[in-house]
Amino acid sequence: MAERSFAREVEDLRLGDGHIFRGEGILAISKALLQSGVSYVGGYQGSPISHLMDVLVDAKDVMEDLGVHFESSASEAAAAAMLSASVMYPLRGAVTWKSTAGTNVASDALSNLSSGGVTGGALVIIGEDYGEGSSIMQERSYAFAMKSQIWLLNPRPNLPSIVEAVEVGFELSEASNTPVMLQVGIRSCHVHGQFTAKNNKRPAYTLKQALENPVRDVNRIVLPPASFHHEKQKHEKRWPAAVEFIKSRRLNEFFGPSDGEVGIIMVGGVYNGVMRALQQLGLADVYGNSVIPLCVLNVAYPLIDDQMAEFCANKKAVLIIEEGAPEYIEQSLNTILRRRDIQTMVTGKGVLPMGGEYTPPVLMNGINAFLESYQPLLLRNRPPLPDATPVLADPRVRALADVVPARPAGFCIGCPERPIFAAMKLVEKELGEHHVSADIGCHLFSILPPFNIGSTTMGYGLGPASASAFNVDAGKRSISVMGDGGFWHNGLASSVGNAVFNKHDGVILVVDNYYSAATGGQDLLSSRALNSRRKTNNSIVNAVRGIGATWVRQIDWTYDVVKMRATLREALTTKEKGPKIIVASSECMLNKQRRVKPQFAIDVKAGRRMVKERFGVDEEVCTGDHACIRLSGCPSLSVKHTEDPLRDDPVAAIDNSCVGCGNCGEVSEAAVLCPSFYRADIIHNPTGWDRFLYRIRSAVIGWMQGRRRGGRIVFVD
């Protein structure tokens, strides 16, 4: 169950010629694919293109009407391999994934695809997850484009430019027999706008036709001596063909005056930020008119030498704006200019940060520094630059940093993974610390407070593999963690299979929350939901046993902290050799709430009796040591001051965000903390019997409270 449904929006994908299409960037990409006559689409979810996959899933009926095949790939490698359909046949295919993590996974297939080349247009839509909101290592896809000679498009972040990039991407691929990457960042994916739609096209050549008319060209297969010929083709045929297409179609854009002492060259993805910075410096207006010559590289790779040389000629200096390191374009431009003996000064990372996201304030400071050095007259009318120093220097702000604790990212309220790591902390108290190899997914939050569990993370599904070096005799066993998404993505063979084959004497914990939860709640092989279009309910336990694992334990309710602790203890202390595999299963609370809440509201409105569980803390019983918070970390657990004059410390409290998972009480019981937690059932549309019981209970409790206040009840330990 994806976190967002696009069932209503996908109907707009049927809009025809001349209609105005309005929506987000991901919807525009989907529409552009259909307008381009794509034959097949695949991919693997991950920010910032998770919602693109969700759109494609919801649009399957639209695509089936056009004869377009769509499937959710098992991994980015599977998606990249899917493009092989375009090697021998004139089929247009598109795949998508998160980059650079997904591109790392797909690199083998991409290298083979680019070596032999393609017949039909092959488009790879990569969601570049770079900057402050990123969840992965800070790298660039540009290196992959250069390494394998795959053309890289990076359009301006507006819907007409994005749609055009999709359409010309297929054409460029076919004109040069080379796969094309289309890079979109989070702003491009979610920018809102409009464009004039075209009619959707049925594929000019279908998958059915390809199957019924098989083609085999041994010269396209990556095997010597053909592979040596491929390298020659890249430089002698494909590159010149791509350059000619880019020049003739004017894919790169030029704005501002035709000449000037200085200029700015930028990749298309940063255009909006650059224009905002120029506006704040008084060098551009809100309509995009700039007083500085601008070169926008909607095609980031390959660079067109003639265009670069012509733009830079007769200029004192140019500024290159490209996020991330190394500065590939800056280095290439220097080579282009020096070979032509053009002495224009090239600067980029000299005034802009080597790493980090180029937000408008960062760009404004960089452009300002560049102009101060090479054309300060342009800055004579600039408004005063915003300065954050007075705010940061304010002693009151600095004082806040001393008393307000850091708020690290953490598990959601009611997350079923929280009790797993609470149990691990309790076992750690008994058996000492262990080396824990972490993995990609929600469970990686365990490395942060309050759990502080996990030492490394090497890749999706590689948590157990990253502990393989510790397969030695020692007084402790290694522990490794991975999620169900990572398990099916890469972990079954690379981690569990590797551990079974090498008789790894460690503990492998598979966190099964029924979905690919961290990427938006998409279904996967072991999802419990019935899916009419996919085969779900495939057991992880059966899978690991099927490749030879013998010590396997299934826990179907992770909130049972006592059982979780006992199972972990057994895995760490048993004398049985080989991998010890624990599959800990409970539904992702976010997805559960998305599923349950609407139905609950419908039932209440219909007058049905419905019960909602809530938990609370008895102030008079709570000791105020907050051990429950330290062992849980649930955001709904907080503290509040008590009116009791004999107490100095605030007591624990549960706020209204509680979803009633019961983890706080389970942890307190397992750790023998205190009996202060209680459960209250909130009954909607109560029956007569419910009301009668409520009156009886209220009367008894009131009578006992009255006697206690009157001093007539004495509690003796």
PEURVEN-V240933 format. One line per field, one symbol per residue. ss: DSSP state (@ for helix, = for strand, . for the rest). phi: phi as a letter, one per 40 degrees, with the letter a starting at -180 (. if undefined). burial: b if it has 9 or more other C-alpha atoms within 8 Angstrom, else e. Layout:
ss->???
phi->???
burial->???
This chain:
ss->........@@@@@@.....=====@@@@@@@@@@@....====......@@@@@@@@@.@@@@@@@..====...@@@@@@@..@@@@....=======.@@@@@@@@@@@@@@@@.....=======.............@@@@@@@..===.....@@@@@@@@@@@@@@@@@@...=====.@@@@@.=====..........@@@@@@.....@@@.....@@@@@@@@@@@@@@@@@@@@@@@....===......======@@@@@@@@@@@@@...=.....=..=====.===...@@@@@@@@....=====......@@@@@@@@@@@@.....===............@@@@@@@@@@@@@@@.@@@@.........@@@@@.@@@@@@@@@..............@@@@@@@@@@@@@@....===...@@@@@@........==.......@@@@@@........=====@@@@@@@@@@@@@@@@@@.....======...=@@@..=.................@@@@@@@....=====.....@@@@@@@@@@@@@......======...@@@@@@@@@@@@@@@@@....========.........@@@@......====..........====........@@@@@@@@......========...@@@@@@@@@@@@@@@@@@@@@@........
phi->.ccabbdcccccccdbdgcccbicdcccccccccccgccabaibcidcbdccccccccccccccccgccbacccaccccccdccccccbcbcbbbaacbcdccdccccccccccccgbcccbbbcbcccbhcccbbccbbcdccccdbfbcbcacccacdcccccccccccccccbfbcbcbcbcccccbcbiaaccbccbcdcbbccccccbcbbbcccccadcccccdcccdccbccdcccccccccfccbbbgccaicbabbaccccdccccccccccgbabccgcbcbcbbbccbcacccdcccccccdgbcabbcbacgbccdcccccdcdcccbfccdcbbaccbbccbgcccdcccccccccccdcbacccccbccdccbcddccccccccccccbcccbccacccgdccccccccccccdccbgcbcbccacidcccccbdccfbhbaabicgbdcccbccccbcacbbcbbbaccccdccacdccbcdcccccfccbbbbbcbbgacccchgccadcdcccbcbbcbgcccdcccccbhcbcbbbbcacccccccccccccccbccccgcbbbbbbacdccccccccdcccccccccgccbbbcbbabcdccdcgcgcccccbgccccbbacbccccbcccccabcccdbgcgcccccccccfcacccbbbccbcfcccccccccccccccccccccccccgcbbcbc
burial->ebbebbeebbbebebbeebebebbbbbbbbbbbbbbbbbbbbbbbbbbbbbbbbbbebbbebbbebbbbbeebbbbbbbbbbbbbbbbbbbbbbbbbbbbbbbebbbebbbbbbbbbbbbbbbbbbbbbbeeebeeeeebbbebbbebbbbbbbbbbbbbbbbbbbbebbbbbbbbbbbbbbbbbbebbbbbbbbbbbebbbbebbeeebeeeeeeeeebbbeeebbeebbebbbebbbbbbbebbbeeebbbebbbeebbbbbbbbbbbbbbbbbbbbbbbbbbeeebbebbbbbbbbbbeeeeeebbeebeebbbbbbbbbbbebeebeebbebbbeeebebebbbeebbebebbbebebbbbbbbbbbbebbbeebeebeeeeeeeeeeeeeebbeeeeeeeeeeeebbbbbbbbbbbbbbbbbbeeeeebbbbbbbbebbbbbbebbebbbbbbebbbbbbbbbeebeeeeebbbbbbbbbbbbbbbbebbbbbbbeebbbbbbbbbbbbbbbebbbbbbbbbeeeeeeeebbbeebebbbeeebeebebbeebbbbbebbebbbebbeeeeebbbbbbbbbbbbebbebeeeeebeebbeeebbbeebbbbbbbeebeeebebbebbbbebbbbeeeeeeeeeebbbbbeeebebeebbbbbbbbeebbebbbeeeebbbbeeeebeeeeeeeeeeeeeeebbeeeeeeeee
